[in-house]
Amino acid sequence: MISENSVRPSNSLADVKYEIRGRLARRAHELERLGYEIISLNIGNPGAFGFRTPETMRLAIIENLAAGEGYCHQKGIFPAREAVVMQQQARGVANVTADEVFIGNGVSELIDLVLRALLNPGDEVLVPSPDYPLWTAAVTLNGGRAVHYPCRPEHGFVPDPEEVARLVTPRTRALVIINPNNPSGAVYPKSVLQELVRIAERAGLVLYSDEIYDQMLYDGAEFVPLATLSPDTLCATLSGLSKVYRACGYRVGWASFSGRVRQSADYLAGLELLSSLRLCSAVPAQWAVQTALGGYQSIRELVSPGGRLYESRAAILAATQASRFLKLKPPQGAMYAFMEVDTRELPDFDDQRFALDLLEQKHVLIAPGVSFNVPYRTHFRITNLPPPAVLQQVFSRVEELLGAYAVAAPAAQSNVVAAQSRFK
């Protein structure tokens, strides 16, 4: 019961969820304080698994520490913004200048800012399901309504443009595309991206392309930058240092605008106003951007055969193939696996109950599928950041728990039948 003197949270938080760092993560911290060793697979945090930021990036920050002591321009330091421009131009994105690049405290801050500058109460934003849940939360917090378009498991988590088109209404303002996708690891074909762009062009929608995993690709998957396909609508490409460059703690992200920039001057001025209100993003780590984007791309070794991420992904695929209970569409990109539990074996499976049981009984922390705004309760997400030996331990524990579920299910059903027979 809440007393009259209690401090109540804002009503705007009522529909905001971020279960990746929610109740399960808090319980994991409690168990760790009790002395249990928890294998935490709920967050894609490379530094927690021994990955290091490239040394050249660390040196770039050290050498420019004196230049990081004061405020910088609200959009970010020029060398960082120009490095983003050079990357975009090298990928075939035309007519991008440093004026159209905004540096933020990670992509997370920029997701909030780009939506806040756009949305009026009740405006709709098309967001994938499954999604990275910050997108849904940020739409809600900024007065909008997230309308989820399905990326169905049976279609490899690739959206059907016809389904997306049917969800467009006069209130729709933007279309969010996460490619490579978190949590599914799907990498969208060029033909699908082209159709999604045409939808945005016809309806006058802003495209927000979350490309934070753009170079994390496996087995020949091809990443197509959305901005190369969308010259006739405003496209914001969002990326940063956290994943590809293993620098989550640096909190450096960027949003690069292309396409109908001149016709969107008022919107971009509003975004600059919001950027000014927070003065600027943290300066020291911005000095690593030019070195990161212009230097040796070590991520390619990690995602190639023999590389750490590749081999960990291979361990996940092997464990899934050997499992009695699990199914997996092999992720083509990113650093996750979005596992499905076979309901033919476990018809009453519930992802949240399983995640809690796995934590309490087996000391493994995962993210249940409902964390990613899906309507089904049959999936969970893990990261492939741990080494293969650790992942083998994880899947052994997962299989033990699912096996216990399978043994308990017939017994529970027998008890129900017996109870029913007594009342006949």
Secondary structure, DSSP 4 states (H G I P E B T S, - for coil): ---TT--PPPGGGTT---GGGSHHHHHHHHHHHTT---EE-SS--GGGGT----HHHHHHHHHTGGGGSS---TT--HHHHHHHHHHHHHTT--S--GGGEEEESHHHHHHHHHHHTT--TT-EEEEEES--HHHHHHHHHTT-EEEEEE--GGGTT---HHHHHHT--TTEEEEEEESS-TTT-----HHHHHHHHHHHHHHTPEEEEE-TTTT-B-TT-----GGGG-TTS-EEEEEESTTTTS-GGG--EEEEEESS-GGGHHHHHHHHHHHHHT----SGGGHHHHHHHHS--THHHHTSTTSHHHHHHHHHHHHHHH-SSEE-----BTTEEEEEE-TTT-TT--HHHHHHHHHHHH-EE-EEGGGG--S-SSEEEEES-S-HHHHHHHHHHHHHHHHHHHHHHHHHHHHHHHHHHHT-
